[in-house]
Amino acid sequence: MKTLITLMSVLLLIQPSLGQKVIPGAERTEVYVPMLKGKKVGIFANQTSMVGRTHLVDTLRSLGVDVRVIFGPEHGFRGVADAGEKVGNYIDEKTGVPVVSLYGPKRNPLQKTLPMWIL
């Protein structure tokens, strides 16, 4: 959970100065990827979690980050589910990483089930 919280905090970083281009935190991989190397990572993401034109999870995996589980919202991790459609847990076809749905009555992952993805 520490890694997830750290990543979420880092992703909120932006360039605060007026007149400068705003750089989303996700695009500042040089800042946070070194902190994730060698760790097992869980990510909450949706289809807008991008680094340029590449999804954040795909970018992190290409940089050697060990993404073990993805937590996804209403429309699913890649945004393919319709509004209100039941989205359960599944394996992401592109990465093979388990996706845990946090849509519907289950808004939080069960603490007792987390270790199976993180081990």
N, C-alpha and C positions, 0 to 999 in steps of 0.2 A: 504494500500500500504506500510506503514511503516513496518508492520510485514513481508511482502513478501521481502522487501529490506533487512531487518535484517537477515532473514533466508538465503537469497542468499549470503550475506556477510559472515555469519558464516560457510556456507557450503564450502567456499573457503579456510578455514583454513587447513594447513597441518603441519607436523613436519618438520621444515626446516633443522635440523642438518644432516650432512652426516653420513652415517653408521647406521642411525636409520630407522626403518620401517616407511613408509609413511602411515599415518592414514587419510583416506578421511574425510573431514569435516562432511559429512552425518553420519558417524559412531560415531561421538563425541556427541551423544545425551545428555550426562550429562551436556554439555556446553550450548546447545541451547534450549532443551526442556523446562527447567524452564522458559525461556523467552517467550515461546509460550503458556504456560498453562493459561487458562482463556481468551484467545484471539481467535478471528475468523480468520482462516488462509486460504490464497490462495497460491497454489504452482504451479510453472512451473516445469514440470517433463516429462521425457520420460522413456522408458523401461530400461535404464541404471542407473536410479536414485535408487541406491540400498544401503541398510545397511546390509552388509554381503550378505546373500542369499534372503533377504526379501526386497520388494520394499519400498522405503522411505515413501510413503503415508500409506502403510499398517503398517509400523513400528510406524509412528507418531500416527495413530489412535489407535493402541494397547497400546500406552503410554498415551492416554487420550487427545491428541491434537485435537481440533475442526477444522478439515479440511473442509472448506465450498465449495471450488471450486478448480478445477485442470485445469491448462492451458496446453494444449498439442501441440506438434509440428507435423511435416509432417506425421509420421507413426502412429500417435495417442499416447495416454498416455501409453498404454501397448505394443505398437510396433506391433500391429497386421495388420495394413494397409500396402499395397504394396506401393513401391515408386511411387509417382505421383497420387496415388489414392485420390479421393476427400474425405476429412475427415471433417464431420460437428460436431456440438455440440451433445453430448450424455450423458447418465448417465452411470458411471462405474458400471458394473454388480457386481463386488466384494464388493464395498464399498457403492454404492448408491449415490456417490458424483457426482455432475454435472461436466462434462469435456467440456471446451470451447476450440474449435480448433483455433489455431493461425497460421494455414497453409493456403496458397492461398492468395487472395487479402487482407484478414483481418489479419494483423500482430500484431495488438494490440486490447485488449478488449475495447469495447466502454465504456467510463466513465459512461454514463447514465445507462448502463445495469449492472454494477458491484453491485449496492446495492441489487438487487434481490437475489444474491448469498450470500452476506455478512450479510444480516439482520438476 
